[in-house]
Amino acid sequence: MSDVPEVQVPDYAVYKTLLESTKAIPWKIDWSSMKFAYIGPQIEQLLGWTPDSWISVEDWAARMHPEDREWVVNFCVAQSQAGTDHEADYRALTREGDYVWIRDVVHVVRKESGEVDSLVGFMFDISERKKAEQKLMLLQKELEEFSFKDGLTGVANRRMFDSVMAVEWLNAQRTQQPLSLIMFDIDYFKQYNDHYGHIQGDECLKEVARLLSSGATRSRDFLARYGGEEFVLILPETDRDAARKVAERCRQLIFKAQIEHAQSDVSHVLTISLGVGSIQPSRSDEATPFIEKVDKMLYQAKQEGRNRIMAGA
């Protein structure tokens, strides 16, 4: 008699019990027939479809979201034909007509000859993970928007202005169309803040931003808060005359709002000074000198009495 202990080999029923006690859903597909040799009973609890209703890969494909079906099927078939283990995320249809996010992890089983014998794998319910990912993506998008938005007025900030100006400058160079810029400054805003307080000053800035936004009527017209009480408006494909008309419309919008300003040396209501510039930039022109030139126009408007528009070439 041998002293070597007999090795107990677990039978199929034990393996089956182990597989079916997990949350992951085990399955096997015969490669030659493309039919399910097995799928765990957990599938019914997750999707509502009974195990015996999963006959072939056609059932698997049919119970997939239409937007996911083509790329998932093509990807999995190509990877399986190449004998490469793979995984894919997709939305699986429930019997009630809803969708559940699934991650399918696939292992390719080969014959001794090297040919594909079968596919075995696990389906995992990743719905909660996908919800968390979507919330994170939304949060990231909101944070990105905030990084380009002025926190007080809600219009674009200086960082966004720099980005948009660079793009519109290149467009103007390429198309040889005129590009105009209007810079605004609220007259005697320091005195406004000192007299009415910073809370009212913030409300004033919000209202000015709203009014100036309404003065920019086209989809590509772009308003940003340049800093402090200064705003800037980019007007693509706009010549000097048209830009001056927009500037006058904005000046009138602020004046007609009749925002009280008891400490202004110009008027008893809030007013703005404006600098306007237009250019058809050549390939050698740069945006910074042009912006500086418009800023000088704004400074000149303030020097010559405020509540007025100064326009350069």
Secondary structure by P-SEA (a helix, b strand, c coil): cccccbbbbbcaaaaaaaaaacccccccccccccccccccccccccccccccccccaaaaaaaccccccaaaaaaaaaaaaacccbbbbbbbbccccbbbbbbbbbbbbbccccccccccbbbbbaaaaaaaaaaaaaaaaaaaaaaacccccccccaaaaaaaaaaaaaaaaaacbbbbbbbbbccaaaaaaaaccaaaaaaaaaaaaaaaaaaccccccccccccccbbbbbbccccaaaaaaaaaaaaaaaaaccccccccccccbbbbbbbbbbbbccccccaaaaaaaaaaaaaaaaaacccbbbbcc
